[in-house]
Amino acid sequence: MGKNVIDVSDANFEAEVLKSDSPVLVDFTATWCGPCKQLAPVVEKIADENVGKYKVAKVDIDDCPSVTQKYGVRGVPTVMVFKGGEKKAQHVGVTNKETLLKLLEA
């Protein structure tokens, strides 16, 4: 993942995502998931182009069972947007940068 994408785990999800001052795009992914690998560069680009505006995080569903279960992630890639500690938007499957930016701006 890009240098501006934060690896988030069950242990730091609350601190990094729920307590963030800025909107957070969370990419729920898995190492074995082909479509996730397709989405990764899109997520990295958003992170690199919006430093300071949005926070971008990645959650490996195999390493983070509790967060994955809490938010009902059943398929990957799943992207969620959190603002003020609450889930505001979600997209399942591979998508483009414009769609993800719309989720962040909603």
C-alpha positions as CSV (number, residue, x, y, z in Angstrom):
1,M,0.0,0.0,0.0
2,G,1.0,3.6,-0.5
3,K,2.9,5.6,2.1
4,N,-0.3,7.6,2.9
5,V,-2.5,4.6,3.6
6,I,-2.6,3.6,7.2
7,D,-2.8,-0.1,8.2
8,V,-5.6,-0.4,10.7
9,S,-6.2,-3.3,13.1
10,D,-8.8,-4.3,15.6
11,A,-6.5,-2.7,18.2
12,N,-6.2,0.8,16.7
13,F,-9.5,1.0,14.6
14,E,-11.2,3.2,17.2
15,A,-8.2,5.6,17.6
16,E,-7.4,5.9,13.8
17,V,-10.9,5.8,12.3
18,L,-13.7,6.5,14.8
19,K,-11.8,9.3,16.6
20,S,-10.4,10.9,13.5
21,D,-11.0,14.6,13.0
22,S,-11.2,14.2,9.2
23,P,-13.3,11.8,7.1
24,V,-11.8,8.3,6.8
25,L,-12.0,6.0,3.8
26,V,-11.5,2.5,5.0
27,D,-10.6,-0.2,2.5
28,F,-11.5,-3.7,3.8
29,T,-9.3,-6.0,1.9
30,A,-7.5,-9.4,1.9
31,T,-4.2,-10.6,0.5
32,W,-5.9,-13.5,-1.4
33,C,-8.5,-11.2,-3.1
34,G,-7.9,-10.4,-6.8
35,P,-10.3,-7.5,-7.1
36,C,-8.7,-6.0,-3.9
37,K,-5.4,-5.8,-5.7
38,Q,-7.2,-4.0,-8.6
39,L,-8.7,-1.5,-6.1
40,A,-5.5,-0.9,-4.1
41,P,-3.9,1.7,-6.6
42,V,-7.2,3.6,-6.7
43,V,-7.2,3.8,-2.9
44,E,-3.5,4.8,-2.8
45,K,-4.1,7.6,-5.3
46,I,-6.9,9.0,-3.2
47,A,-4.6,8.9,-0.1
48,D,-1.7,10.5,-2.0
49,E,-3.8,13.3,-3.5
50,N,-5.8,14.2,-0.4
51,V,-3.2,14.3,2.4
52,G,-4.6,16.4,5.2
53,K,-8.1,16.4,3.8
54,Y,-9.0,12.8,4.2
55,K,-7.5,9.9,6.0
56,V,-7.2,6.6,4.2
57,A,-6.9,3.3,6.0
58,K,-6.7,-0.4,5.1
59,V,-8.1,-3.3,7.1
60,D,-7.0,-6.8,6.3
61,I,-10.2,-8.8,7.1
62,D,-8.2,-11.9,8.0
63,D,-6.2,-10.0,10.6
64,C,-9.1,-8.0,12.0
65,P,-12.0,-10.3,12.7
66,S,-13.7,-8.1,15.2
67,V,-13.9,-4.9,13.1
68,T,-14.9,-7.0,10.1
69,Q,-17.7,-8.6,11.9
70,K,-18.8,-5.4,13.7
71,Y,-19.4,-3.6,10.3
72,G,-20.9,-6.7,8.6
73,V,-18.2,-7.0,5.9
74,R,-19.1,-10.1,3.9
75,G,-17.3,-9.5,0.6
76,V,-14.1,-7.8,-0.3
77,P,-13.2,-5.3,-1.4
78,T,-15.6,-3.3,0.7
79,V,-14.9,0.4,1.2
80,M,-16.6,2.4,3.9
81,V,-16.5,6.1,4.8
82,F,-16.5,7.2,8.4
83,K,-17.2,10.7,9.7
84,G,-17.4,11.7,13.3
85,G,-17.1,8.1,14.4
86,E,-20.0,6.8,12.3
87,K,-20.2,4.9,9.1
88,K,-21.7,7.2,6.5
89,A,-21.3,5.3,3.2
90,Q,-20.3,2.0,1.8
91,H,-19.4,0.5,-1.6
92,V,-18.8,-3.2,-2.2
93,G,-16.6,-4.3,-5.1
94,V,-14.1,-2.7,-7.4
95,T,-14.9,0.9,-8.4
96,N,-13.2,4.0,-9.6
97,K,-11.7,7.0,-7.9
98,E,-14.7,9.3,-8.7
99,T,-17.1,7.0,-7.0
100,L,-15.0,6.8,-3.9
101,L,-14.5,10.6,-3.8
102,K,-18.3,11.0,-4.0
103,L,-18.7,8.8,-1.0
104,L,-16.1,10.9,0.9
105,E,-17.8,14.2,-0.1
106,A,-21.4,13.0,0.7
